[in-house]
Amino acid sequence: MAEKVNVCIVGSGNWGSAIAKIVGANAAALPEFEERVTMFVYEEMIDGKKLTEIINETHENVKYLKGHKLPTNVVAVPDLVEAAKNADILIFVVPHQFIPNFCKQLLGKIKPNAIAISLIKGFDKAEGGGIDLISHIITRHLKIPCAVLMGANLANEVAEGNFCETTIGCTDKKYGKVLRDLFQANHFRVVVVEDADAVEVCGALKNIVACGAGFVDGLKLGDNTKAAVIRLGLMEMIRFVDVFYPGSKLSTFFESCGVADLITTCYGGRNRRVSEAFVTSGKTIEDLEKEMLNGQKLQGPPTAEEVNYMLKNKGLEDKFPLFTAIHKICTNQLKPKDLIDCIRNHPEHMQTL
């Protein structure tokens, strides 16, 4: 790495802008980092003015993080390659659907010794069946190592400076310290673990469970039912990792990326909110996404589809009844009220005594 570490944030949505507050402040304060942090911003017109110009003049992302000032050393750049070309650390924080195309644009245009870290909670569908982890896609396309950061980190609360924890999954210990230093703050405490795949899988799967929690809220079934859905969701998360990513540690599920992120997402967050409205309004998930999310993307339903694609290919849908039911509700194969019938005889309840 260079003597001073250059940082680029690829993405400027709600979460990207919230993390830019922390990363920008740390880059300005810590001697190992270059003060200027570039942030790739997809150019949009807001009231006749370019979003990048608004951010660089007012230091506020008025579309995705209104009311919060970004550090003045965070510079919005509308060209992806221009933003990333000098970076030693690339922070990816865009909807997971955009990653393959972004990697194609960046291939051969970034430093060969750069490292990446993904803050993206989602999967991609692998060719021929199965699931591709976003960090694996980044590493495969860009030929650089990619760590992950996941946790109970609702973006607006992080931006407010409310205390929370996060988990960095990093298989190579030599990168752990610089990544922790880049993200750690008084209100944003970082734990680094080597179990990177499990950290990333937790960050994606919990969005499926949050849809289930939203359906329960919309059906007004109460806190006991919601707690059962959350617990069964956690058990399916653990089982999924055990089946498809063997060798992961159970302790990883008790870090912020696991049980903490699951809880906060099932009580706050966009996937729960939209899923509740799906039950109460009768509107489609697509319409609610446009209506409620101000241009942000919903991760739960597409992740449920990608997971179901894998489970179906392996003949495992019956071993994951909660994930399967949520996917079928999101795709109108089942009604939300059918959710509980699907989990009454969950494998977790089929003890042999």
C-alpha positions, 0 to 999 in steps of 0.5 A: 500500500502507499505511504498514505492510504487513499480511500474511495467510497463506491456508492452514495445512498443512505448507507454510503453517505452515513459511512462517509461521515465516519470514514471522512472524519477518520481519514482527516484525523489519522496520519496513515490516511490521505485526507481526501476521500472520493465518493462515487455518486451516480449523477442525478438532477435535483431541482435543476442542479447536479447532485454531485455539485450540491454535495461538494458545495453544501456537504450534504447528500440532500437526496439520500441523507438529508439533514446530515453534513458530510466531512468537507474532505469527502469529494463527490465524483460522478465518474466511477473510474475517476473516483477509484483510480488512486484508491488503496481501499475501495469501499463498495456500498451500492445495491448488489445488482450493480456490482458485476457491471461496476467491476467490469468498468473498474477492471484494469483501471485500479491499483493492482495492490488495492484492497476492497471491503463490501458493505453490501447486504445481498447475493447474486445468482451464480451461473448454472445455479447457486449463490455468489457472494458479493465479496467473491464477485469483487475478488474474482473480477478485480483480482484483489482481496475483499473483506466485508463489513456487516452489523446492526447498523441502520444508516440513519442511526449511524448518521445520528451518532447513536452507539452501535457495533459492527463486524468486519470479516477479513480472512487476511489478518494483515488488513484487519488493523487498517480496516478497523482504523478506517471505520472505528469511531466512538459511537461505531465499535468494530470487531474483526473476525476471520470468518468472512463468508459467514459474516457476509451471508448473515448480512444478506439472509437477515433481510429475508427474515425481516420480510417475515417480521414485517408480514407478522406486523402487518397481520397484527399477530403480536410480539410472541409470533414475531419472536418465533419468526426471528428465532426460526430465521436465526436457526435457518441462517445458521443451517444455511451457512452450515450446509453451503459454507461449512467450517464457519464458527457458531460464535460469528452468529453472536457478533453484531453481523448475526443476532444483533443485525437480525433483531434491529432489521426485524424491528426497523429498516426498510424490508420490515416496513415495506413487508408490513405495508404489503400486508396492510395496503394490498399494493405490490412490493414493486409499487411500495418500493417506489412509493416508500423508499425514495429511490433506494432498493429493497434487498429482502425479496430479491435475496429470498429469490436467489436463496430459493433458487439455490434451495430448489436446485439442491432439493432443500426447500423443506429444510428451510420452510421460513425462507421458502414461505417468505419467497413464495409470499413475495412472489404471490404464490402464497398469501401473507396469512399462510406464513404461520401454517408454513412454519408450524411444523418447522424442523426445529419443532420436530424433536425426537424425544 
